[in-house]
């Protein structure tokens, strides 16, 4: 069950303070003593599996390992071959963004679904 802050409407999360469990607002910091601690679990670190982790690329990507599509036209040179990759750039309930890189001239563009 989610506890809502009576002051600002933020979500209250359980925390330990002086050996007691309290509910702390994540927005304004308001605290109240927790009354049903048996069902609460306090974790200090969330562990993610390798499949859940986000990959952040720093620097150049080896485009030779990316798939190629022939169903697009480069907006710069008119070629019909491009590497492509898909990234979730907006909210999870929105479709992902597809990026293209022209095989001929290297121009990069994006399309939203």
N, CA, C and O atoms as a GROMACS GRO file, in nm:
protein
  452
    1UNK      N    1   0.085  -0.118   0.000
    1UNK     CA    2   0.000   0.000   0.000
    1UNK      C    3   0.089   0.124   0.000
    1UNK      O    4   0.186   0.132   0.076
    2UNK      N    5   0.056   0.219  -0.083
    2UNK     CA    6   0.134   0.342  -0.096
    2UNK      C    7   0.079   0.445   0.002
    2UNK      O    8  -0.042   0.466   0.011
    3UNK      N    9   0.169   0.510   0.074
    3UNK     CA   10   0.131   0.616   0.167
    3UNK      C   11   0.159   0.750   0.100
    3UNK      O   12   0.268   0.772   0.046
    4UNK      N   13   0.060   0.839   0.102
    4UNK     CA   14   0.071   0.971   0.039
    4UNK      C   15   0.092   1.077   0.148
    4UNK      O   16   0.028   1.073   0.252
    5UNK      N   17   0.182   1.170   0.122
    5UNK     CA   18   0.212   1.278   0.216
    5UNK      C   19   0.091   1.369   0.234
    5UNK      O   20   0.035   1.416   0.135
    6UNK      N   21   0.050   1.394   0.359
    6UNK     CA   22  -0.065   1.482   0.382
    6UNK      C   23  -0.034   1.629   0.354
    6UNK      O   24  -0.127   1.709   0.339
    7UNK      N   25   0.092   1.665   0.346
    7UNK     CA   26   0.129   1.806   0.323
    7UNK      C   27   0.135   1.841   0.174
    7UNK      O   28   0.078   1.941   0.131
    8UNK      N   29   0.208   1.756   0.096
    8UNK     CA   30   0.232   1.795  -0.044
    8UNK      C   31   0.178   1.695  -0.147
    8UNK      O   32   0.177   1.725  -0.266
    9UNK      N   33   0.134   1.578  -0.101
    9UNK     CA   34   0.082   1.478  -0.194
    9UNK      C   35   0.189   1.388  -0.254
    9UNK      O   36   0.159   1.309  -0.344
   10UNK      N   37   0.314   1.400  -0.206
   10UNK     CA   38   0.423   1.315  -0.256
   10UNK      C   39   0.414   1.174  -0.201
   10UNK      O   40   0.336   1.147  -0.109
   11UNK      N   41   0.492   1.084  -0.256
   11UNK     CA   42   0.496   0.945  -0.210
   11UNK      C   43   0.587   0.935  -0.088
   11UNK      O   44   0.698   0.987  -0.087
   12UNK      N   45   0.538   0.867   0.015
   12UNK     CA   46   0.616   0.848   0.138
   12UNK      C   47   0.681   0.711   0.134
   12UNK      O   48   0.618   0.612   0.097
   13UNK      N   49   0.808   0.707   0.172
   13UNK     CA   50   0.885   0.583   0.169
   13UNK      C   51   0.935   0.550   0.309
   13UNK      O   52   0.964   0.641   0.387
   14UNK      N   53   0.945   0.420   0.343
   14UNK     CA   54   0.994   0.384   0.475
   14UNK      C   55   1.144   0.408   0.488
   14UNK      O   56   1.219   0.392   0.392
   15UNK      N   57   1.187   0.447   0.607
   15UNK     CA   58   1.329   0.470   0.637
   15UNK      C   59   1.352   0.442   0.785
   15UNK      O   60   1.259   0.450   0.866
   16UNK      N   61   1.475   0.410   0.820
   16UNK     CA   62   1.513   0.388   0.960
   16UNK      C   63   1.567   0.517   1.017
   16UNK      O   64   1.648   0.584   0.954
   17UNK      N   65   1.521   0.552   1.138
   17UNK     CA   66   1.568   0.672   1.206
   17UNK      C   67   1.569   0.643   1.356
   17UNK      O   68   1.464   0.618   1.416
   18UNK      N   69   1.686   0.646   1.417
   18UNK     CA   70   1.703   0.617   1.560
   18UNK      C   71   1.644   0.482   1.599
   18UNK      O   72   1.583   0.468   1.705
   19UNK      N   73   1.663   0.383   1.514
   19UNK     CA   74   1.615   0.248   1.542
   19UNK      C   75   1.468   0.225   1.515
   19UNK      O   76   1.419   0.114   1.535
   20UNK      N   77   1.395   0.326   1.472
   20UNK     CA   78   1.252   0.313   1.443
   20UNK      C   79   1.229   0.331   1.292
   20UNK      O   80   1.307   0.396   1.222
   21UNK      N   81   1.121   0.272   1.245
   21UNK     CA   82   1.083   0.290   1.105
   21UNK      C   83   0.989   0.408   1.094
   21UNK      O   84   0.888   0.416   1.164
   22UNK      N   85   1.023   0.500   1.007
   22UNK     CA   86   0.940   0.617   0.982
   22UNK      C   87   0.908   0.624   0.834
   22UNK      O   88   0.976   0.564   0.750
   23UNK      N   89   0.802   0.696   0.802
   23UNK     CA   90   0.766   0.721   0.663
   23UNK      C   91   0.811   0.863   0.629
   23UNK      O   92   0.775   0.958   0.699
   24UNK      N   93   0.890   0.877   0.522
   24UNK     CA   94   0.947   1.006   0.482
   24UNK      C   95   0.897   1.041   0.343
   24UNK      O   96   0.902   0.959   0.252
   25UNK      N   97   0.848   1.163   0.328
   25UNK     CA   98   0.801   1.209   0.197
   25UNK      C   99   0.922   1.231   0.106
   25UNK      O  100   1.018   1.297   0.144
   26UNK      N  101   0.915   1.174  -0.014
   26UNK     CA  102   1.026   1.188  -0.109
   26UNK      C  103   1.031   1.327  -0.171
   26UNK      O  104   1.132   1.363  -0.233
   27UNK      N  105   0.925   1.406  -0.156
   27UNK     CA  106   0.922   1.540  -0.213
   27UNK      C  107   0.957   1.649  -0.112
   27UNK      O  108   1.047   1.729  -0.136
   28UNK      N  109   0.887   1.652   0.003
   28UNK     CA  110   0.908   1.763   0.097
   28UNK      C  111   0.983   1.723   0.224
   28UNK      O  112   1.022   1.811   0.301
   29UNK      N  113   1.004   1.593   0.249
   29UNK     CA  114   1.079   1.549   0.365
   29UNK      C  115   0.996   1.530   0.491
   29UNK      O  116   1.051   1.496   0.596
   30UNK      N  117   0.865   1.551   0.484
   30UNK     CA  118   0.776   1.533   0.600
   30UNK      C  119   0.789   1.390   0.652
   30UNK      O  120   0.794   1.295   0.573
   31UNK      N  121   0.794   1.373   0.787
   31UNK     CA  122   0.812   1.242   0.849
   31UNK      C  123   0.699   1.211   0.945
   31UNK      O  124   0.650   1.298   1.017
   32UNK      N  125   0.658   1.085   0.944
   32UNK     CA  126   0.565   1.034   1.046
   32UNK      C  127   0.611   0.895   1.085
   32UNK      O  128   0.677   0.827   1.006
   33UNK      N  129   0.576   0.853   1.205
   33UNK     CA  130   0.613   0.719   1.251
   33UNK      C  131   0.528   0.616   1.177
   33UNK      O  132   0.407   0.633   1.164
   34UNK      N  133   0.592   0.511   1.130
   34UNK     CA  134   0.521   0.405   1.059
   34UNK      C  135   0.448   0.318   1.160
   34UNK      O  136   0.505   0.282   1.263
   35UNK      N  137   0.322   0.284   1.132
   35UNK     CA  138   0.246   0.206   1.228
   35UNK      C  139   0.240   0.057   1.194
   35UNK      O  140   0.217  -0.023   1.285
   36UNK      N  141   0.260   0.016   1.070
   36UNK     CA  142   0.259  -0.126   1.035
   36UNK      C  143   0.388  -0.160   0.963
   36UNK      O  144   0.394  -0.159   0.840
   37UNK      N  145   0.492  -0.189   1.040
   37UNK     CA  146   0.624  -0.213   0.981
   37UNK      C  147   0.644  -0.357   0.937
   37UNK      O  148   0.743  -0.386   0.870
   38UNK      N  149   0.554  -0.447   0.972
   38UNK     CA  150   0.571  -0.588   0.936
   38UNK      C  151   0.569  -0.609   0.786
   38UNK      O  152   0.639  -0.698   0.736
   39UNK      N  153   0.491  -0.530   0.712
   39UNK     CA  154   0.481  -0.549   0.567
   39UNK      C  155   0.579  -0.461   0.489
   39UNK      O  156   0.579  -0.465   0.366
   40UNK      N  157   0.662  -0.382   0.558
   40UNK     CA  158   0.756  -0.292   0.491
   40UNK      C  159   0.893  -0.356   0.478
   40UNK      O  160   0.940  -0.426   0.567
   41UNK      N  161   0.954  -0.331   0.364
   41UNK     CA  162   1.090  -0.378   0.341
   41UNK      C  163   1.174  -0.258   0.301
   41UNK      O  164   1.142  -0.189   0.204
   42UNK      N  165   1.281  -0.233   0.375
   42UNK     CA  166   1.368  -0.120   0.346
   42UNK      C  167   1.493  -0.174   0.277
   42UNK      O  168   1.563  -0.260   0.331
   43UNK      N  169   1.519  -0.122   0.160
   43UNK     CA  170   1.640  -0.162   0.087
   43UNK      C  171   1.722  -0.038   0.059
   43UNK      O  172   1.668   0.069   0.030
   44UNK      N  173   1.851  -0.053   0.069
   44UNK     CA  174   1.938   0.061   0.042
   44UNK      C  175   1.993   0.059  -0.099
   44UNK      O  176   2.043   0.160  -0.149
   45UNK      N  177   1.985  -0.058  -0.165
   45UNK     CA  178   2.041  -0.070  -0.298
   45UNK      C  179   1.953  -0.163  -0.381
   45UNK      O  180   1.916  -0.271  -0.335
   46UNK      N  181   1.922  -0.122  -0.501
   46UNK     CA  182   1.844  -0.205  -0.592
   46UNK      C  183   1.940  -0.275  -0.686
   46UNK      O  184   2.025  -0.211  -0.748
   47UNK      N  185   1.928  -0.405  -0.695
   47UNK     CA  186   2.013  -0.483  -0.785
   47UNK      C  187   1.937  -0.512  -0.914
   47UNK      O  188   1.819  -0.547  -0.911
   48UNK      N  189   2.005  -0.498  -1.027
   48UNK     CA  190   1.944  -0.526  -1.156
   48UNK      C  191   2.020  -0.640  -1.223
   48UNK      O  192   2.141  -0.654  -1.207
   49UNK      N  193   1.948  -0.721  -1.297
   49UNK     CA  194   2.013  -0.827  -1.373
   49UNK      C  195   2.083  -0.766  -1.495
   49UNK      O  196   2.058  -0.650  -1.528
   50UNK      N  197   2.168  -0.843  -1.560
   50UNK     CA  198   2.239  -0.793  -1.677
   50UNK      C  199   2.141  -0.755  -1.788
   50UNK      O  200   2.166  -0.662  -1.865
   51UNK      N  201   2.030  -0.827  -1.796
   51UNK     CA  202   1.930  -0.799  -1.899
   51UNK      C  203   1.859  -0.666  -1.874
   51UNK      O  204   1.817  -0.600  -1.970
   52UNK      N  205   1.844  -0.625  -1.748
   52UNK     CA  206   1.774  -0.503  -1.713
   52UNK      C  207   1.860  -0.378  -1.722
   52UNK      O  208   1.808  -0.267  -1.725
   53UNK      N  209   1.991  -0.394  -1.726
   53UNK     CA  210   2.080  -0.278  -1.724
   53UNK      C  211   2.077  -0.202  -1.855
   53UNK      O  212   2.061  -0.260  -1.962
   54UNK      N  213   2.093  -0.070  -1.846
   54UNK     CA  214   2.098   0.016  -1.962
   54UNK      C  215   2.242   0.025  -2.010
   54UNK      O  216   2.334   0.043  -1.930
   55UNK      N  217   2.260   0.014  -2.138
   55UNK     CA  218   2.394   0.026  -2.195
   55UNK      C  219   2.414   0.169  -2.242
   55UNK      O  220   2.335   0.221  -2.320
   56UNK      N  221   2.519   0.232  -2.193
   56UNK     CA  222   2.551   0.368  -2.232
   56UNK      C  223   2.676   0.364  -2.318
   56UNK      O  224   2.780   0.313  -2.276
   57UNK      N  225   2.664   0.416  -2.439
   57UNK     CA  226   2.776   0.414  -2.531
   57UNK      C  227   2.848   0.547  -2.523
   57UNK      O  228   2.787   0.654  -2.531
   58UNK      N  229   2.978   0.540  -2.508
   58UNK     CA  230   3.059   0.660  -2.500
   58UNK      C  231   3.158   0.658  -2.616
   58UNK      O  232   3.245   0.571  -2.622
   59UNK      N  233   3.144   0.752  -2.705
   59UNK     CA  234   3.236   0.756  -2.818
   59UNK      C  235   3.172   0.697  -2.944
   59UNK      O  236   3.050   0.699  -2.958
   60UNK      N  237   3.255   0.646  -3.033
   60UNK     CA  238   3.209   0.597  -3.162
   60UNK      C  239   3.153   0.455  -3.151
   60UNK      O  240   3.201   0.373  -3.073
   61UNK      N  241   3.051   0.428  -3.230
   61UNK     CA  242   2.992   0.296  -3.238
   61UNK      C  243   3.041   0.230  -3.365
   61UNK      O  244   3.048   0.295  -3.469
   62UNK      N  245   3.075   0.102  -3.358
   62UNK     CA  246   3.119   0.026  -3.475
   62UNK      C  247   2.994  -0.005  -3.559
   62UNK      O  248   2.924  -0.102  -3.532
   63UNK      N  249   2.967   0.078  -3.662
   63UNK     CA  250   2.845   0.063  -3.741
   63UNK      C  251   2.843  -0.066  -3.820
   63UNK      O  252   2.736  -0.109  -3.864
   64UNK      N  253   2.956  -0.130  -3.840
   64UNK     CA  254   2.958  -0.255  -3.916
   64UNK      C  255   2.883  -0.366  -3.843
   64UNK      O  256   2.848  -0.468  -3.904
   65UNK      N  257   2.858  -0.349  -3.714
   65UNK     CA  258   2.784  -0.448  -3.637
   65UNK      C  259   2.634  -0.417  -3.630
   65UNK      O  260   2.557  -0.496  -3.574
   66UNK      N  261   2.591  -0.303  -3.687
   66UNK     CA  262   2.450  -0.265  -3.687
   66UNK      C  263   2.379  -0.324  -3.808
   66UNK      O  264   2.442  -0.345  -3.912
   67UNK      N  265   2.249  -0.352  -3.795
   67UNK     CA  266   2.174  -0.401  -3.912
   67UNK      C  267   2.156  -0.291  -4.016
   67UNK      O  268   2.163  -0.172  -3.984
   68UNK      N  269   2.132  -0.332  -4.139
   68UNK     CA  270   2.112  -0.238  -4.250
   68UNK      C  271   1.970  -0.255  -4.303
   68UNK      O  272   1.919  -0.367  -4.313
   69UNK      N  273   1.908  -0.143  -4.336
   69UNK     CA  274   1.777  -0.146  -4.402
   69UNK      C  275   1.787  -0.080  -4.538
   69UNK      O  276   1.867   0.011  -4.559
   70UNK      N  277   1.705  -0.128  -4.632
   70UNK     CA  278   1.699  -0.070  -4.765
   70UNK      C  279   1.561  -0.007  -4.788
   70UNK      O  280   1.522   0.020  -4.902
   71UNK      N  281   1.487   0.015  -4.679
   71UNK     CA  282   1.351   0.066  -4.688
   71UNK      C  283   1.340   0.215  -4.656
   71UNK      O  284   1.230   0.267  -4.637
   72UNK      N  285   1.454   0.285  -4.650
   72UNK     CA  286   1.453   0.429  -4.622
   72UNK      C  287   1.532   0.502  -4.729
   72UNK      O  288   1.610   0.442  -4.803
   73UNK      N  289   1.511   0.633  -4.735
   73UNK     CA  290   1.586   0.717  -4.828
   73UNK      C  291   1.658   0.823  -4.748
   73UNK      O  292   1.595   0.894  -4.668
   74UNK      N  293   1.789   0.837  -4.768
   74UNK     CA  294   1.868   0.938  -4.698
   74UNK      C  295   1.818   1.076  -4.738
   74UNK      O  296   1.801   1.105  -4.857
   75UNK      N  297   1.796   1.160  -4.640
   75UNK     CA  298   1.744   1.294  -4.665
   75UNK      C  299   1.851   1.389  -4.719
   75UNK      O  300   1.820   1.500  -4.764
   76UNK      N  301   1.976   1.344  -4.714
   76UNK     CA  302   2.085   1.430  -4.761
   76UNK      C  303   2.131   1.392  -4.902
   76UNK      O  304   2.143   1.478  -4.989
   77UNK      N  305   2.157   1.261  -4.926
   77UNK     CA  306   2.213   1.221  -5.056
   77UNK      C  307   2.118   1.136  -5.140
   77UNK      O  308   2.147   1.111  -5.257
   78UNK      N  309   2.007   1.090  -5.083
   78UNK     CA  310   1.911   1.010  -5.158
   78UNK      C  311   1.940   0.862  -5.166
   78UNK      O  312   1.868   0.789  -5.235
   79UNK      N  313   2.044   0.815  -5.099
   79UNK     CA  314   2.078   0.671  -5.099
   79UNK      C  315   1.967   0.592  -5.030
   79UNK      O  316   1.891   0.645  -4.950
   80UNK      N  317   1.959   0.462  -5.064
   80UNK     CA  318   1.853   0.377  -5.010
   80UNK      C  319   1.906   0.268  -4.916
   80UNK      O  320   1.844   0.163  -4.904
   81UNK      N  321   2.017   0.292  -4.852
   81UNK     CA  322   2.074   0.197  -4.756
   81UNK      C  323   2.118   0.273  -4.632
   81UNK      O  324   2.187   0.374  -4.641
   82UNK      N  325   2.077   0.223  -4.515
   82UNK     CA  326   2.116   0.290  -4.391
   82UNK      C  327   2.127   0.189  -4.278
   82UNK      O  328   2.050   0.093  -4.271
   83UNK      N  329   2.224   0.212  -4.190
   83UNK     CA  330   2.230   0.137  -4.065
   83UNK      C  331   2.119   0.190  -3.977
   83UNK      O  332   2.078   0.305  -3.992
   84UNK      N  333   2.069   0.108  -3.885
   84UNK     CA  334   1.966   0.158  -3.794
   84UNK      C  335   1.980   0.098  -3.656
   84UNK      O  336   2.035  -0.012  -3.639
   85UNK      N  337   1.930   0.170  -3.556
   85UNK     CA  338   1.922   0.124  -3.418
   85UNK      C  339   1.801   0.189  -3.353
   85UNK      O  340   1.755   0.294  -3.397
   86UNK      N  341   1.751   0.126  -3.248
   86UNK     CA  342   1.630   0.172  -3.182
   86UNK      C  343   1.661   0.201  -3.036
   86UNK      O  344   1.725   0.121  -2.968
   87UNK      N  345   1.615   0.318  -2.987
   87UNK     CA  346   1.636   0.359  -2.847
   87UNK      C  347   1.506   0.413  -2.791
   87UNK      O  348   1.432   0.484  -2.860
   88UNK      N  349   1.478   0.380  -2.666
   88UNK     CA  350   1.360   0.434  -2.598
   88UNK      C  351   1.398   0.572  -2.545
   88UNK      O  352   1.460   0.583  -2.439
   89UNK      N  353   1.362   0.677  -2.617
   89UNK     CA  354   1.402   0.814  -2.580
   89UNK      C  355   1.294   0.888  -2.504
   89UNK      O  356   1.321   0.992  -2.444
   90UNK      N  357   1.172   0.835  -2.504
   90UNK     CA  358   1.061   0.900  -2.435
   90UNK      C  359   1.007   0.807  -2.328
   90UNK      O  360   1.072   0.708  -2.294
   91UNK      N  361   0.892   0.835  -2.274
   91UNK     CA  362   0.832   0.754  -2.168
   91UNK      C  363   0.812   0.610  -2.217
   91UNK      O  364   0.800   0.586  -2.337
   92UNK      N  365   0.809   0.516  -2.124
   92UNK     CA  366   0.798   0.374  -2.158
   92UNK      C  367   0.669   0.341  -2.232
   92UNK      O  368   0.665   0.244  -2.307
   93UNK      N  369   0.563   0.419  -2.212
   93UNK     CA  370   0.438   0.391  -2.282
   93UNK      C  371   0.434   0.453  -2.422
   93UNK      O  372   0.334   0.439  -2.493
   94UNK      N  373   0.540   0.521  -2.462
   94UNK     CA  374   0.553   0.577  -2.596
   94UNK      C  375   0.636   0.482  -2.682
   94UNK      O  376   0.718   0.408  -2.629
   95UNK      N  377   0.616   0.483  -2.813
   95UNK     CA  378   0.698   0.397  -2.899
   95UNK      C  379   0.844   0.444  -2.901
   95UNK      O  380   0.871   0.562  -2.877
   96UNK      N  381   0.938   0.353  -2.930
   96UNK     CA  382   1.079   0.392  -2.934
   96UNK      C  383   1.112   0.478  -3.055
   96UNK      O  384   1.033   0.489  -3.149
   97UNK      N  385   1.231   0.538  -3.052
   97UNK     CA  386   1.280   0.620  -3.162
   97UNK      C  387   1.378   0.537  -3.244
   97UNK      O  388   1.466   0.472  -3.188
   98UNK      N  389   1.362   0.538  -3.376
   98UNK     CA  390   1.453   0.464  -3.464
   98UNK      C  391   1.550   0.564  -3.527
   98UNK      O  392   1.509   0.663  -3.586
   99UNK      N  393   1.679   0.536  -3.513
   99UNK     CA  394   1.784   0.619  -3.571
   99UNK      C  395   1.841   0.550  -3.694
   99UNK      O  396   1.850   0.428  -3.700
  100UNK      N  397   1.879   0.631  -3.794
  100UNK     CA  398   1.938   0.580  -3.917
  100UNK      C  399   2.070   0.652  -3.943
  100UNK      O  400   2.086   0.769  -3.909
  101UNK      N  401   2.164   0.580  -4.005
  101UNK     CA  402   2.290   0.641  -4.050
  101UNK      C  403   2.313   0.592  -4.192
  101UNK      O  404   2.325   0.473  -4.217
  102UNK      N  405   2.318   0.686  -4.284
  102UNK     CA  406   2.334   0.654  -4.426
  102UNK      C  407   2.466   0.581  -4.450
  102UNK      O  408   2.571   0.623  -4.402
  103UNK      N  409   2.458   0.470  -4.524
  103UNK     CA  410   2.578   0.392  -4.555
  103UNK      C  411   2.669   0.472  -4.649
  103UNK      O  412   2.792   0.460  -4.640
  104UNK      N  413   2.612   0.552  -4.738
  104UNK     CA  414   2.689   0.624  -4.839
  104UNK      C  415   2.756   0.751  -4.784
  104UNK      O  416   2.877   0.768  -4.799
  105UNK      N  417   2.677   0.841  -4.720
  105UNK     CA  418   2.733   0.971  -4.679
  105UNK      C  419   2.750   0.988  -4.528
  105UNK      O  420   2.814   1.084  -4.484
  106UNK      N  421   2.695   0.896  -4.448
  106UNK     CA  422   2.712   0.904  -4.303
  106UNK      C  423   2.613   0.995  -4.231
  106UNK      O  424   2.623   1.012  -4.110
  107UNK      N  425   2.516   1.052  -4.303
  107UNK     CA  426   2.416   1.140  -4.242
  107UNK      C  427   2.330   1.060  -4.145
  107UNK      O  428   2.289   0.948  -4.175
  108UNK      N  429   2.304   1.118  -4.026
  108UNK     CA  430   2.223   1.051  -3.924
  108UNK      C  431   2.092   1.127  -3.906
  108UNK      O  432   2.091   1.249  -3.897
  109UNK      N  433   1.982   1.053  -3.902
  109UNK     CA  434   1.852   1.112  -3.874
  109UNK      C  435   1.770   1.016  -3.790
  109UNK      O  436   1.809   0.900  -3.770
  110UNK      N  437   1.657   1.065  -3.739
  110UNK     CA  438   1.571   0.983  -3.653
  110UNK      C  439   1.428   0.989  -3.702
  110UNK      O  440   1.385   1.085  -3.767
  111UNK      N  441   1.355   0.883  -3.670
  111UNK     CA  442   1.212   0.880  -3.699
  111UNK      C  443   1.140   0.830  -3.576
  111UNK      O  444   1.184   0.736  -3.510
  112UNK      N  445   1.028   0.894  -3.547
  112UNK     CA  446   0.944   0.853  -3.436
  112UNK      C  447   0.834   0.764  -3.490
  112UNK      O  448   0.779   0.792  -3.597
  113UNK      N  449   0.801   0.659  -3.419
  113UNK     CA  450   0.695   0.566  -3.462
  113UNK      C  451   0.561   0.633  -3.449
  113UNK      O  452   0.459   0.573  -3.481
   0.00000   0.00000   0.00000
